[in-house]
């Protein structure tokens, strides 16, 4: 049964019915962008038996709401549409293929700050023992690491941002990532870091992941940070790819 598009205006209808190729939908808050994206996902799955759609958003609540909308539009479970957060997608990728970059498939997440601080403290003490002047406030040090993860820092000598960063920060970052791998742990920032590293360093894995999705959609695109954008660019590298994004 065709989707009912009667409630859409002309621009919304054009977006839902958009064919192949990239599309950017810009509209203000409350204008129905997520509804348009959900209807587009449902239309692709309904009309094309070969379509497989990955739709990415930023919170579990938003992903659940989008999934409910698509299922309601189709009247059934949309098995060829995967609607999830960037972090959930990175988690799935690493559990399946992360061994190529040292990530074991049974890794555990560290969502609690105290657990991450406990991992960071021995690293800070070791560098301080070598004469480095790290922040006494370890929470501040953790914020610096979180910033590097958000900015898609690759561990090299050039740090992101216009302000000069302390010379010891790359060493802290490298040791923190190594400690995560050694203890079979990940935090939210490192999920995107290692997933991007996997796609960048292992082109065979990247090809397999790209083949899995005929269309990729992103909700609330204006909220994408550099790490999420980098992962998206690695997943959808072609300028003519079927990438559909909506944002303010």
LINSUL-V276251 format. One line per field, one symbol per residue. ss: DSSP state (@ for helix, = for strand, . for the rest). phi: phi as a letter, one per 40 degrees, with the letter a starting at -180 (. if undefined). burial: b if it has 9 or more other C-alpha atoms within 8 Angstrom, else e. Layout:
BEGIN
ss->???
phi->???
burial->???
END
This chain:
BEGIN
ss->.........@@@@@@@......====......@@@@@@@@@@@@@@@.....=====..@@@@@@@@@@@@@@@......=====@@@@@@@@@@@@@@@@......==...@@@@@@@@@@@@@@@@@........@@@@@@@@@@@@@..................@@@@@@@@@@@@@@..==.@@@@@@@@@@@@@@.@@@@@@@@@...====..@@@..@@@@@@@@@@.......=====.
phi->.cccbccccccccccccdcchcabbbacdgcgccccccccdccccccbcccbbbbbabbcccccccccccccccgaccccbbbacdccccccccccbcccbgcccbcbcbccccccccccdcccccccccgcbccccccccccccccccccfcbgccccchcccbccccdcccccccccccccfbabcccdccccccccccbcccdccccccbcbbbbcfcccccccccccccccbcccbccbbbbac
burial->eeeeeeeeeeebbebbeeeeebbebebeeeeebbebbbbbbbbbbbeeeebbbbbbbbeeebbbebbebbbebbeeebeebbbbbbbebbbebbbebbbeeebbbebeebeeeebbbebbbebbeebbeeeeebeeebeebbeebbebbbbbbeeeeebeeeeeeeeeebebbbbbbebbbeebbbbbbbbbbbbbbbbbebeebbeebbeebbbbbbbbbeeeebbbbbbbebbbeeeebbbbbbbb
END
